Structure formats: structure tokens, C-alpha cells
Amino acid sequence: MTKNKRGVISMIHKLKDFFYREKVRWVSRFIYYLLILLLLFFMYGFNDASAGSYIYNDF
């Protein structure tokens, strides 16, 4: 095994150790769900109850 290959494998192990830490996993999940929530807000807008269509208007 060459010196460069060992360095790459060592770096991969260090990255795996970093990403399997509980704090890193918690922060990454928090950011992931926060981005989903913000994306939903931007997709559906920040309308108040009187603005936009309401599902029961036609009944």
C-alpha cells in the first residue's frame, strides 16, 4: 500500500469518526429539518388567514 493511499484511508476514518459523533449528528439533523421547514414556508408563503385560498370557501 502506498503512502498516499494510507493517507486517504486515514482521512476517511477521521471523517467517519467526526460524522458519527452524537453532537455532529444532532446539529446536522437540526439544520436539515430547519431547511425543510424554511423551504415549506417559502413555498407556501407567509400569508395570513384572510389572504390566499382556503379549502372550505366553496362549501
RAFEN-V810662 format. One line per field, one symbol per residue. burial: + if it has 24 or more other C-alpha atoms within 12 Angstrom, else -. Layout:
# RAFEN-V810662
burial = ???
This chain:
# RAFEN-V810662
burial = -----------------------------------------------------------
